[in-house]
């Protein structure tokens, strides 16, 4: 069957086209040939004009050779190596035929012919190399400029992203779109999450983790993927995998820095939001506690007044007197608890400003122990002072609140009738007081949290009643003194609360 496109005629080859009527048009439409053929044709015309000028103006051979060299330079500059080579051969041939004796005869054995040909060809080669080098530099500069523009656009878009939600997915999609990459993978070390966009192989996912753990950038030619470490300062926080060979190493490192900055900003924003929410919650909780305490005070006073008036109404039998005494005792405890709760709320809402002066912490501790109502509980305390006690720089009234809280906790949460030791000593950090008791062990995860407001350990919730404010207030007071408070708790050794305050200057008297 005949092909309707050629009406049965066999296909025409390139050679047949060359020798047909369409030959010149076909050659001109061939882009590689057209690139050097056009400048060569103009060089032929130029060499012809030079020959005419030399004979017309009676110029010497040196002028003709110089003009031929100019044509070689122009041909190589505009047409490349092959155009320059053909022009060199043509120029050397014309120089031999028209200018070197015997004129109008070829003498290929003349050394001048080969010197001229070598000079022309070397010039063409050098011009071509310099031109290609200039073109390479121009292309490199254009690529760098384009990379800078892409990097600027990516930086602007990343920094304008909303800092909440799926930030990692949006960053990877943005980078892949801006740099036209095959795929992008982002590893966020604090959350151990991997965010992907596009086509990333399993090797790329594993490689981005390895880059973070090795803390080094690399390039995998087998999968055409560049791995960069996300760093905040010098600390690695993740990894970035860029699948594709279209991005240089400098731009990849800049993108890694941008990603690290964006993720860190998002985390900071989230922490600020949580901190603000926690602050508002604490303010609301403190207001509710204070309001409830004030509301409880009024009926409590009525109960105490009524129970105190009952014996005046007449003789009470033994059972009735016992009930009245129990009401008085429990209402007194409840009144003390409400008073402490109100005092704690006041301290929580106020800014603590201690009046610093030299004070003996052992005296403050003895006063706190003497405030324990039950004499049997007071007898459990053993105070020891290592060496000559040096005064600490502190506010005796505020430190009394701290030590009263530590004494109260030691009594509440220790094994009944077990000894409670108090040791006062001095070391390089300052004057320290350690309160040690045997009892419930505080878990490692709770040893910092017990100093937070309203936090109570699971064991404490099942034990004596408390507000969860005492230790948080104690920490605020100690921090205001520029001291330190912490807890140590082990199953075999018990629990120890330690407080360290700065040493008072030697030239100030103890109050």
C-alpha positions as CSV (number, residue, x, y, z in Angstrom):
1,X,0.0,0.0,0.0
2,X,1.3,3.4,-0.9
3,X,1.8,6.0,1.8
4,X,-0.5,9.0,1.0
5,X,2.0,11.4,2.4
6,X,4.7,10.6,-0.2
7,X,2.3,9.3,-3.0
8,X,4.3,6.2,-3.3
9,X,7.7,7.8,-3.7
10,X,10.5,6.4,-1.6
11,X,11.8,8.6,1.3
12,X,14.4,11.1,0.4
13,X,17.8,10.8,2.3
14,X,19.9,13.6,3.5
15,X,22.5,13.0,0.8
16,X,19.9,13.2,-2.0
17,X,18.6,16.4,-0.5
18,X,22.1,17.8,-0.5
19,X,22.4,17.3,-4.3
20,X,18.9,18.1,-5.1
21,X,17.4,21.5,-5.7
22,X,16.6,21.8,-2.0
23,X,20.2,21.2,-1.0
24,X,21.1,24.7,0.0
25,X,17.9,25.2,1.9
26,X,18.3,22.0,3.7
27,X,21.9,22.9,4.7
28,X,20.8,26.3,5.9
29,X,17.9,24.9,8.0
30,X,20.4,22.5,9.7
31,X,21.1,24.4,12.9
32,X,24.7,23.0,13.6
33,X,25.8,23.6,10.1
34,X,24.2,27.0,10.0
35,X,26.1,28.0,13.2
36,X,29.5,27.9,11.5
37,X,28.6,27.9,7.8
38,X,27.3,31.5,7.7
39,X,30.4,33.0,9.3
40,X,32.6,30.9,7.0
41,X,30.8,32.2,3.9
42,X,31.3,35.8,5.1
43,X,35.0,34.9,5.7
44,X,35.2,33.7,2.0
45,X,33.8,37.0,0.9
46,X,36.1,38.9,3.2
47,X,39.2,37.1,2.0
48,X,38.2,37.8,-1.6
49,X,37.9,41.5,-0.8
50,X,41.3,41.5,0.9
51,X,43.0,40.0,-2.1
52,X,41.4,42.6,-4.4
53,X,42.5,45.4,-2.0
54,X,46.1,44.1,-1.8
55,X,46.5,44.0,-5.6
56,X,44.6,47.2,-6.1
57,X,46.5,49.2,-3.6
58,X,49.8,47.4,-4.1
59,X,50.1,46.4,-0.4
60,X,52.9,44.1,0.7
61,X,52.6,40.5,1.9
62,X,52.8,41.4,5.6
63,X,49.6,43.6,5.3
64,X,47.8,40.8,3.4
65,X,48.8,38.2,6.0
66,X,47.6,40.5,8.9
67,X,44.3,41.1,7.2
68,X,43.9,37.3,6.7
69,X,44.6,36.8,10.4
70,X,41.8,39.3,11.2
71,X,39.4,37.3,9.1
72,X,40.4,34.1,10.9
73,X,39.7,35.8,14.3
74,X,36.3,37.0,13.2
75,X,35.4,33.7,11.7
76,X,36.4,31.8,14.9
77,X,34.7,34.3,17.1
78,X,31.3,34.1,15.4
79,X,31.4,30.6,13.9
80,X,33.4,28.6,16.3
81,X,36.3,26.2,15.8
82,X,35.2,24.6,12.5
83,X,34.5,27.9,10.9
84,X,37.9,29.2,12.1
85,X,39.6,26.1,10.8
86,X,38.2,26.3,7.3
87,X,39.0,30.0,7.2
88,X,42.6,29.2,8.3
89,X,43.0,26.7,5.5
90,X,41.5,29.1,3.0
91,X,43.6,32.0,4.2
92,X,46.9,29.9,4.1
93,X,46.0,28.6,0.6
94,X,45.3,32.1,-0.7
95,X,48.5,33.5,0.9
96,X,50.5,30.8,-0.9
97,X,48.8,31.2,-4.2
98,X,48.6,35.0,-4.4
99,X,51.5,36.4,-2.4
100,X,54.3,33.8,-1.9
101,X,56.6,33.2,-4.9
102,X,56.1,31.7,-7.3
103,X,52.9,33.8,-7.5
104,X,49.7,32.1,-8.9
105,X,51.3,28.7,-8.2
106,X,50.9,26.3,-5.3
107,X,54.1,25.2,-3.5
108,X,53.1,23.0,-0.5
109,X,56.7,22.3,0.3
110,X,57.4,25.9,1.2
111,X,57.8,26.2,5.0
112,X,56.1,29.6,5.0
113,X,52.9,27.9,4.0
114,X,52.9,25.6,7.1
115,X,54.0,28.4,9.4
116,X,51.1,30.6,8.1
117,X,48.6,27.7,8.4
118,X,49.8,26.9,12.0
119,X,49.6,30.5,13.0
120,X,46.1,30.8,11.6
121,X,44.9,27.6,13.1
122,X,46.4,28.3,16.5
123,X,44.7,31.7,16.5
124,X,41.4,30.1,15.6
125,X,41.8,27.6,18.4
126,X,42.7,30.2,21.0
127,X,39.8,32.5,20.0
128,X,37.4,29.5,20.2
129,X,38.7,28.5,23.7
130,X,38.5,32.1,25.0
131,X,35.0,32.4,23.6
132,X,33.8,29.2,25.1
133,X,35.3,30.2,28.4
134,X,33.5,33.5,28.3
135,X,30.3,31.7,27.4
136,X,30.7,29.3,30.2
137,X,31.3,32.1,32.7
138,X,28.2,33.9,31.3
139,X,26.1,30.8,31.7
140,X,27.5,30.2,35.1
141,X,26.7,33.8,36.1
142,X,23.2,33.5,34.7
143,X,22.7,30.2,36.6
144,X,23.9,31.8,39.8
145,X,21.7,34.8,39.3
146,X,18.7,32.5,38.6
147,X,19.6,30.4,41.7
148,X,19.8,33.6,43.8
149,X,16.4,34.7,42.5
150,X,14.9,31.3,43.3
151,X,16.6,31.2,46.7
152,X,15.3,34.7,47.5
153,X,11.7,33.7,46.4
154,X,11.9,30.5,48.5
155,X,13.2,32.4,51.5
156,X,10.5,35.0,51.2
157,X,7.8,32.4,50.9
158,X,9.1,30.2,53.7
159,X,9.3,33.2,56.1
160,X,5.8,34.2,55.2
161,X,4.3,30.8,55.9
162,X,1.8,30.4,58.7
163,X,3.7,29.0,61.7
164,X,1.0,26.6,62.6
165,X,-0.3,23.4,61.1
166,X,1.6,21.1,58.7
167,X,4.6,23.5,58.2
168,X,7.0,20.7,57.2
169,X,4.7,19.6,54.3
170,X,4.3,23.1,53.0
171,X,8.1,23.8,53.2
172,X,8.9,20.7,51.1
173,X,6.2,21.5,48.5
174,X,7.4,25.1,48.3
175,X,11.1,24.1,47.7
176,X,10.2,21.4,45.1
177,X,8.1,23.9,43.2
178,X,10.6,26.8,43.4
179,X,13.6,24.8,42.3
180,X,11.8,22.3,40.0
181,X,13.1,19.3,41.9
182,X,12.0,15.7,41.6
183,X,11.3,15.4,45.3
184,X,12.2,16.9,48.7
185,X,12.3,15.2,52.1
186,X,12.6,17.0,55.5
187,X,13.5,15.3,58.7
188,X,12.6,17.1,61.9
189,X,14.7,15.6,64.7
190,X,12.8,16.9,67.8
191,X,9.6,15.3,66.6
192,X,11.3,12.5,64.5
193,X,8.8,13.2,61.7
194,X,9.7,13.1,58.0
195,X,7.9,15.4,55.6
196,X,7.9,14.7,51.8
197,X,6.9,16.2,48.6
198,X,7.2,14.7,45.2
199,X,9.0,11.5,44.3
200,X,11.6,10.6,47.0
201,X,13.0,7.1,47.2
202,X,13.4,5.1,50.4
203,X,17.1,5.6,50.1
204,X,16.6,9.4,50.3
205,X,14.4,9.0,53.4
206,X,17.1,6.9,55.1
207,X,19.8,9.2,53.9
208,X,18.2,12.3,55.3
209,X,18.2,10.6,58.8
210,X,21.8,9.5,58.3
211,X,22.8,13.1,57.4
212,X,21.4,14.3,60.7
213,X,23.0,11.6,62.8
214,X,26.4,12.0,61.0
215,X,26.1,15.8,61.2
216,X,27.6,16.1,57.7
217,X,26.4,17.2,54.2
218,X,26.8,14.8,51.3
219,X,25.7,14.1,47.7
220,X,24.6,10.6,46.4
221,X,25.3,10.5,42.7
222,X,23.5,7.2,42.3
223,X,20.1,8.6,43.2
224,X,21.0,12.3,42.3
225,X,20.2,13.5,45.8
226,X,21.9,16.1,47.9
227,X,21.7,15.8,51.7
228,X,22.1,18.7,54.1
229,X,22.0,19.1,57.9
230,X,19.5,21.5,59.4
231,X,21.4,23.5,62.1
232,X,20.5,26.1,64.7
233,X,23.9,27.7,65.4
234,X,26.1,24.6,65.6
235,X,23.4,22.3,66.9
236,X,21.9,19.8,64.4
237,X,18.1,19.8,64.5
238,X,17.2,17.8,61.3
239,X,18.1,17.0,57.7
240,X,17.1,18.0,54.2
241,X,17.1,15.8,51.1
242,X,16.9,17.5,47.6
243,X,16.3,14.9,44.9
244,X,17.6,16.2,41.6
245,X,20.9,17.6,40.3
246,X,19.6,21.1,39.5
247,X,20.6,22.8,42.7
248,X,24.2,23.6,43.8
249,X,25.7,22.9,47.2
250,X,25.7,26.5,48.3
251,X,22.0,27.0,47.6
252,X,21.2,23.7,49.3
253,X,23.0,24.8,52.5
254,X,21.2,28.1,52.4
255,X,17.9,26.2,52.0
256,X,18.8,24.0,55.0
257,X,19.4,27.1,57.1
258,X,16.1,28.6,56.0
259,X,14.2,25.3,56.9
260,X,15.9,25.1,60.3
261,X,15.0,28.8,61.0
262,X,11.4,28.3,59.9
263,X,11.0,25.1,62.1
264,X,12.7,26.8,65.1
265,X,10.4,29.9,64.7
266,X,7.4,27.6,64.6
267,X,8.5,25.8,67.8
268,X,9.1,29.2,69.5
269,X,5.7,30.4,68.4
270,X,4.1,27.2,69.7
271,X,6.0,27.5,73.1
272,X,4.9,31.2,73.4
273,X,1.3,30.2,72.7
274,X,1.4,27.4,75.3
275,X,3.2,29.7,77.8
276,X,0.6,32.4,77.3
277,X,-2.3,29.9,77.6
278,X,-0.7,28.5,80.8
279,X,-0.2,32.0,82.2
280,X,-3.9,32.8,81.6
281,X,-5.0,29.5,83.0
282,X,-2.9,30.1,86.2
283,X,-4.3,33.6,86.6
284,X,-7.8,32.2,86.3
285,X,-7.0,29.3,88.7
286,X,-5.5,31.7,91.2
287,X,-8.5,34.0,91.0
288,X,-10.9,31.1,91.4
289,X,-8.9,29.7,94.4
290,X,-8.9,33.1,96.1
291,X,-12.6,33.6,95.5
292,X,-13.5,30.2,96.9
293,X,-11.3,30.8,99.9
294,X,-13.0,34.0,100.7
295,X,-16.4,32.4,100.2
296,X,-15.5,29.6,102.6
297,X,-14.3,32.0,105.3
298,X,-17.7,33.4,106.0
299,X,-19.6,30.1,106.7
300,X,-16.5,28.8,108.5
301,X,-16.6,31.7,111.0
302,X,-20.3,31.0,111.6
303,X,-19.6,27.3,112.3
304,X,-16.8,28.2,114.7
305,X,-19.0,30.7,116.5
306,X,-21.9,28.3,116.8
307,X,-19.7,25.4,118.0
308,X,-18.1,27.7,120.6
309,X,-21.5,28.8,121.9
310,X,-23.0,25.4,122.3
311,X,-21.3,24.7,125.8
312,X,-22.9,27.9,127.1
313,X,-26.4,26.7,126.4
314,X,-26.2,24.0,129.1
315,X,-24.6,20.9,130.3
316,X,-23.5,18.6,127.5
317,X,-23.1,14.9,127.9
318,X,-19.9,13.2,127.1
319,X,-20.8,12.3,123.5
320,X,-22.1,15.8,122.8
321,X,-19.0,17.4,124.2
322,X,-16.9,15.1,122.1
323,X,-18.8,16.1,118.9
324,X,-18.5,19.8,119.8
325,X,-14.7,19.4,120.4
326,X,-14.4,17.6,117.1
327,X,-16.2,20.4,115.3
328,X,-14.0,23.0,116.9
329,X,-10.8,21.1,116.0
330,X,-11.7,20.5,112.4
331,X,-13.1,24.0,111.8
332,X,-9.8,25.4,113.2
333,X,-7.8,23.2,110.8
334,X,-10.0,24.3,107.9
335,X,-9.6,27.9,108.9
336,X,-5.8,27.5,108.9
337,X,-5.9,25.8,105.5
338,X,-8.0,28.6,104.1
339,X,-5.7,31.2,105.6
340,X,-2.7,29.5,104.1
341,X,-4.4,29.3,100.7
342,X,-5.2,33.0,100.7
343,X,-1.6,33.7,101.7
344,X,-0.3,31.5,99.0
345,X,-2.5,33.2,96.4
346,X,-1.3,36.6,97.5
347,X,2.3,35.5,97.2
348,X,1.6,33.9,93.8
349,X,0.1,37.1,92.4
350,X,2.7,39.5,94.0
351,X,6.2,40.1,92.9
352,X,8.6,38.9,95.6
353,X,11.2,41.4,96.6
354,X,13.2,40.1,99.6
355,X,14.9,42.5,102.0
356,X,18.3,41.0,102.1
357,X,20.4,40.9,105.3
358,X,22.7,38.4,107.0
359,X,20.7,35.7,108.7
360,X,21.5,32.4,110.4
361,X,19.4,29.7,108.6
362,X,19.6,27.4,111.6
363,X,17.6,30.0,113.6
364,X,15.0,30.3,110.8
365,X,14.7,26.6,110.6
366,X,14.2,26.3,114.4
367,X,11.5,28.8,114.3
368,X,9.8,26.9,111.5
369,X,10.0,23.6,113.5
370,X,8.6,25.3,116.6
371,X,5.5,26.3,114.6
372,X,4.5,22.6,114.3
373,X,1.5,22.1,116.7
374,X,2.0,18.5,117.7
375,X,4.9,18.2,120.2
376,X,5.5,14.6,119.1
377,X,6.1,15.8,115.6
378,X,8.5,18.5,116.8
379,X,10.5,15.9,118.6
380,X,11.2,14.0,115.3
381,X,13.5,16.8,114.0
382,X,17.3,16.6,114.5
383,X,19.3,19.7,113.5
384,X,23.0,19.4,112.9
385,X,25.4,22.2,112.0
386,X,28.7,21.5,110.3
387,X,31.5,23.7,111.6
388,X,30.9,27.3,112.5
389,X,27.8,28.4,110.8
390,X,28.2,31.4,108.5
391,X,25.3,33.8,107.9
392,X,23.5,33.7,104.6
393,X,22.2,36.7,102.7
394,X,18.5,36.5,102.8
395,X,15.1,37.7,104.1
396,X,14.4,35.9,107.4
397,X,10.6,36.3,107.0
398,X,10.4,34.9,103.5
399,X,12.9,32.1,104.2
400,X,10.6,31.2,107.2
401,X,7.8,30.5,104.7
402,X,10.2,28.3,102.7
403,X,11.4,26.3,105.7
404,X,7.8,26.0,107.1
405,X,6.7,24.4,103.8
406,X,9.7,22.0,103.9
407,X,9.0,21.1,107.5
408,X,5.3,20.6,106.8
409,X,6.0,18.3,103.8
410,X,8.5,16.3,105.8
411,X,5.9,15.7,108.5
412,X,3.1,14.9,106.1
413,X,4.9,12.6,103.7
414,X,7.4,10.7,105.9
415,X,7.0,7.4,107.7
416,X,5.2,8.0,111.0
417,X,7.5,8.5,114.0
418,X,10.6,8.2,111.8
419,X,13.4,10.8,112.4
420,X,13.7,13.9,110.2
421,X,17.2,15.3,109.9
422,X,18.1,18.9,109.1
423,X,21.7,19.7,108.2
424,X,23.2,23.2,107.8
425,X,26.5,23.4,106.0
426,X,28.7,25.6,103.9
427,X,30.3,24.7,100.5
428,X,31.5,26.5,97.4
429,X,27.9,27.3,96.3
430,X,26.9,29.0,99.6
431,X,25.0,28.2,102.8
432,X,22.9,25.0,102.4
433,X,20.1,23.5,104.4
434,X,19.1,19.9,103.7
435,X,15.9,18.4,105.1
436,X,15.9,14.6,104.9
437,X,13.1,12.1,105.7
438,X,12.1,8.5,104.9
439,X,8.8,8.1,103.0
440,X,7.2,8.1,99.6
441,X,9.8,8.3,96.8
442,X,9.4,11.1,94.2
443,X,9.7,9.8,90.7
444,X,12.5,11.3,88.5
445,X,9.8,12.7,86.1
446,X,8.2,14.6,89.0
447,X,11.3,16.1,90.7
448,X,11.1,19.2,88.6
449,X,7.4,19.4,88.2
450,X,6.6,19.4,92.0
451,X,7.9,23.0,92.0
452,X,5.2,24.0,89.4
453,X,2.0,25.7,90.6
454,X,-0.9,23.3,91.6
455,X,1.1,20.2,90.6
456,X,0.9,17.3,93.0
457,X,2.5,13.8,92.5
458,X,0.1,10.9,92.1
459,X,1.2,9.6,95.6
460,X,0.6,13.0,97.1
461,X,-2.9,13.1,95.7
462,X,-3.8,10.0,97.7
463,X,-2.2,11.4,100.8
464,X,-2.8,14.5,103.0
465,X,-4.8,17.4,101.7
466,X,-2.7,20.1,100.0
467,X,-3.0,23.1,97.7
468,X,-0.1,22.3,95.3
469,X,1.2,25.9,95.8
470,X,3.6,25.5,98.7
471,X,6.7,24.3,96.8
472,X,6.1,26.6,93.8
473,X,6.0,29.6,96.3
474,X,9.2,28.3,98.0
475,X,10.9,28.1,94.6
476,X,9.9,31.6,93.7
477,X,11.2,32.9,97.1
478,X,14.5,31.1,96.7
479,X,14.9,32.3,93.1
480,X,14.3,35.8,94.3
481,X,17.3,35.3,96.7
482,X,19.4,34.1,93.7
483,X,19.6,30.8,95.4
484,X,18.6,27.3,94.4
485,X,16.2,24.6,95.6
486,X,16.0,21.0,94.5
487,X,15.0,17.5,95.6
488,X,16.7,14.2,95.7
489,X,14.7,11.0,96.2
490,X,15.9,7.4,96.2
491,X,14.1,4.2,97.4
492,X,16.7,3.2,99.9
493,X,17.9,6.6,101.0
494,X,14.6,8.6,101.3
495,X,13.8,12.2,100.1
496,X,16.0,15.2,100.7
497,X,15.0,18.8,99.9
498,X,18.0,21.2,99.6
499,X,18.2,24.9,99.7
500,X,21.3,27.0,99.0
501,X,21.6,30.8,99.5
502,X,24.5,33.1,99.0
503,X,26.9,33.8,101.8
504,X,26.5,37.2,103.5
505,X,29.4,39.7,103.5
506,X,31.6,39.3,106.5
507,X,31.3,43.0,107.5
508,X,27.5,43.0,108.0
509,X,26.1,42.1,111.4
510,X,23.5,39.2,111.8
511,X,20.0,40.4,112.4
